[in-house]
Amino acid sequence: MEQITPLDIHNQQFRVRFRGFDIREVDRFLDTVARQLEERIAENDRLKETVAALETRISELEQSAGDTQRREIEELEASRDALLGEAKKAAEEILEGSRREVESLRGEVERLEQMKRSLDEYFEYFLYFNEKVLQSWQKSRKKTEETE
C-alpha cells in the first residue's frame, strides 16, 4: 500500500452528486487530517535529525580512544536506537491511525450513499403514490360532476 502524504490529502477530490456531501465539511476534515499528518512528519523529521546528531557524536567519540568514551558511545548508541525505535513506532501508529480513519470514512461515505439512495427511492415512490391518489380523486370528482 502506498504512503499517504499531506499533499495527497489536500489534493483529494470527491465526486459531487446531487444532495452529496458538504464539500466544506469534507475539506475541513481533510485539512485537519493533513495538518496532523504534517505535524507527525515534522516530528519524525526532528527525531531523524536528533538521531543524525547522535550518530555524528558517536563518530566523533569513536575517533578518540578510552574506556570512558567507549561507554559513552554505547550509551549514545542505545539512546539513538531507542529514539529511532520510538520514532518508527510513532510513525507506524500515525500511519495506521490514518489508514483506519480513511477506511472508517470510506465506510461512512458508503453508508451515507446507501441512505441517500434509499431516500431517493422512497421519495420517488411517495411522489408516484400521491400522483396516483390525485388521479383517482380527479376521476372520482369528474364522475360525481357528470352524475349531477
C-alpha positions as CSV (number, residue, x, y, z in Angstrom):
1,M,0.0,0.0,0.0
2,E,1.5,3.4,-0.9
3,Q,2.1,6.0,1.7
4,I,-0.4,8.8,2.0
5,T,1.1,12.3,2.1
6,P,-0.4,15.6,3.3
7,L,-0.4,16.7,-0.3
8,D,-2.4,13.6,-1.3
9,I,-4.9,14.6,1.4
10,H,-5.0,18.2,0.3
11,N,-5.4,17.3,-3.3
12,Q,-8.0,14.5,-2.7
13,Q,-11.2,15.2,-4.8
14,F,-14.5,13.5,-4.3
15,R,-17.3,13.3,-6.9
16,V,-20.1,15.7,-6.2
17,R,-23.5,14.2,-6.6
18,F,-27.0,15.6,-6.2
19,R,-27.5,16.0,-2.5
20,G,-23.9,14.8,-1.9
21,F,-21.6,15.6,1.0
22,D,-21.0,19.0,2.4
23,I,-17.8,19.8,0.5
24,R,-16.7,22.4,3.1
25,E,-17.1,19.8,5.8
26,V,-15.1,17.2,3.9
27,D,-12.4,19.8,3.1
28,R,-12.2,20.9,6.7
29,F,-11.8,17.3,7.8
30,L,-9.2,16.6,5.2
31,D,-7.3,19.7,6.2
32,T,-7.3,18.6,9.8
33,V,-6.0,15.1,8.8
34,A,-3.4,16.6,6.6
35,R,-2.3,19.1,9.3
36,Q,-1.9,16.3,11.8
37,L,0.0,14.2,9.3
38,E,2.3,17.1,8.6
39,E,2.9,17.6,12.3
40,R,3.8,13.9,12.7
41,I,6.1,14.0,9.7
42,A,7.7,17.1,11.1
43,E,8.1,15.3,14.5
44,N,9.6,12.3,12.7
45,D,12.0,14.6,10.8
46,R,13.1,16.2,14.1
47,L,13.7,12.8,15.6
48,K,15.7,11.8,12.5
49,E,17.8,15.0,13.0
50,T,18.3,14.0,16.6
51,V,19.4,10.5,15.5
52,A,21.7,12.0,12.9
53,A,23.3,14.3,15.6
54,L,23.7,11.4,17.9
55,E,25.3,9.4,15.1
56,T,27.7,12.3,14.4
57,R,28.5,12.5,18.1
58,I,29.2,8.7,18.1
59,S,31.6,9.1,15.2
60,E,33.4,11.9,16.9
61,L,33.8,9.8,20.1
62,E,34.9,6.7,18.2
63,Q,37.8,8.7,16.9
64,S,39.1,9.2,20.4
65,A,40.1,6.2,22.5
66,G,39.4,5.2,26.1
67,D,37.1,3.1,28.1
68,T,35.0,6.1,29.3
69,Q,34.5,7.2,25.7
70,R,33.5,3.7,24.6
71,R,30.9,3.5,27.4
72,E,29.6,6.9,26.4
73,I,29.4,5.7,22.8
74,E,27.5,2.6,23.8
75,E,25.0,4.8,25.8
76,L,24.6,7.1,22.9
77,E,24.0,4.2,20.6
78,A,21.4,2.8,22.9
79,S,19.8,6.2,23.1
80,R,19.9,6.5,19.4
81,D,18.4,3.0,18.9
82,A,15.7,3.8,21.5
83,L,14.8,7.1,19.8
84,L,14.8,5.5,16.4
85,G,12.6,2.7,17.6
86,E,10.2,5.2,19.2
87,A,10.2,7.3,16.0
88,K,9.4,4.3,13.9
89,K,6.7,3.1,16.3
90,A,5.2,6.6,16.4
91,A,5.3,6.9,12.6
92,E,3.7,3.4,12.2
93,E,1.0,4.3,14.7
94,I,0.2,7.5,13.0
95,L,0.0,5.9,9.6
96,E,-2.1,3.0,10.9
97,G,-4.5,5.5,12.6
98,S,-4.7,7.5,9.4
99,R,-5.4,4.3,7.4
100,R,-8.1,3.3,9.9
101,E,-9.6,6.8,9.7
102,V,-9.6,6.6,5.9
103,E,-11.3,3.2,6.0
104,S,-13.8,4.5,8.5
105,L,-14.6,7.4,6.3
106,R,-15.0,5.2,3.3
107,G,-17.5,3.1,5.2
108,E,-19.3,6.2,6.4
109,V,-19.4,7.5,2.8
110,E,-20.8,4.2,1.6
111,R,-23.4,4.2,4.3
112,L,-24.5,7.7,3.6
113,E,-24.6,7.0,-0.2
114,Q,-26.9,4.0,0.5
115,M,-29.0,6.1,2.8
116,K,-29.3,8.7,0.0
117,R,-30.3,6.0,-2.5
118,S,-32.9,4.7,-0.1
119,L,-34.3,8.2,0.5
120,D,-34.4,8.8,-3.3
121,E,-36.3,5.6,-3.9
122,Y,-38.7,6.4,-1.0
123,F,-39.4,9.9,-2.3
124,E,-39.9,8.7,-5.9
125,Y,-42.4,6.1,-4.7
126,F,-44.0,8.7,-2.4
127,L,-44.5,11.1,-5.4
128,Y,-45.8,8.2,-7.6
129,F,-48.2,7.1,-5.0
130,N,-49.5,10.7,-4.4
131,E,-49.8,11.2,-8.1
132,K,-52.0,8.1,-8.4
133,V,-54.1,9.2,-5.4
134,L,-54.6,12.6,-7.1
135,Q,-55.6,11.0,-10.4
136,S,-58.0,8.7,-8.6
137,W,-59.5,11.7,-6.8
138,Q,-59.8,13.6,-10.0
139,K,-61.6,10.7,-11.7
140,S,-63.9,10.3,-8.8
141,R,-64.7,14.0,-8.8
142,K,-65.3,14.0,-12.5
143,K,-67.7,11.1,-12.2
144,T,-69.5,12.9,-9.4
145,E,-69.8,16.1,-11.5
146,E,-71.1,14.0,-14.5
147,T,-73.8,12.3,-12.5
148,E,-75.1,15.6,-11.0
